[in-house]
Amino acid sequence: MEFRELTTDQEILGAFLLMSQLRDRIREDTFLAEVRREQAEGYRLCGAVEGDRLVALAGVRQTHTLARGEHLFVDDLVTLAEERGKGHGKALLSWLAARAGAEGIRRIHLDSRSTARGFYEKIGFTFSSSLPCSVDVNEPTLRPRKEESAGG
């Protein structure tokens, strides 16, 4: 198996079908532009290739936060559905860990779906008590009341 960063337009576009197995909101006609936008902010798209087939894909970024310090954050990790359970995801994460370690990064963090928890625990990840959450900025409960918007 070969591991590499996907950098050319052709390589990135070739990763769309695999990434769409993980991210159902993405569209083929905007995928390249979205990846390029993220790359401008430090995102790297890395793949595991077996033969001429992309079998696993990871989107990562090196970052620093007050809560976690310097770390590699895995935004995306997906293995071809028919290839799951064969060690490709673990192998790709191991390659990323080796690269991170060589760059002086000591930790990898990610947000996991509950269905993938067993996979991550099996390869050594521990789960913290924080739960990622989000809200639409137009949520009625977030809109200021009239007295708040008047400077209150």
LINSULWO-V729096 format. One record per residue. RES is the residue in one small letter. PHI is phi as a letter, one per 40 degrees, with the letter a starting at -180 (NA if undefined). Layout:
res:phi
RES:PHI
RES:PHI
This chain:
res:phi
m:NA
e:b
f:b
r:a
e:c
l:c
t:b
t:c
d:d
q:c
e:c
i:c
l:c
g:c
a:c
f:d
l:d
l:c
m:c
s:c
q:c
l:b
r:b
d:c
r:c
i:c
r:b
e:c
d:c
t:b
f:d
l:d
a:c
e:c
v:c
r:c
r:c
e:c
q:c
a:c
e:b
g:h
y:c
r:b
l:b
c:b
g:b
a:b
v:b
e:b
g:g
d:b
r:b
l:c
v:b
a:a
l:a
a:b
g:b
v:b
r:a
q:c
t:a
h:b
t:b
l:c
a:c
r:b
g:g
e:c
h:a
l:c
f:b
v:c
d:c
d:b
l:a
v:a
t:b
l:d
a:d
e:c
e:b
r:c
g:g
k:b
g:g
h:c
g:c
k:c
a:c
l:c
l:c
s:c
w:c
l:c
a:c
a:c
r:c
a:c
g:d
a:c
e:c
g:g
i:c
r:b
r:b
i:b
h:b
l:a
d:b
s:b
r:c
s:c
t:c
a:b
r:d
g:d
f:d
y:c
e:c
k:c
i:c
g:h
f:c
t:b
f:b
s:c
s:c
s:c
l:b
p:c
c:a
s:a
v:a
d:c
v:c
n:c
e:d
p:d
t:c
l:c
r:c
p:c
r:c
k:d
e:c
e:c
s:c
a:c
g:h
g:c
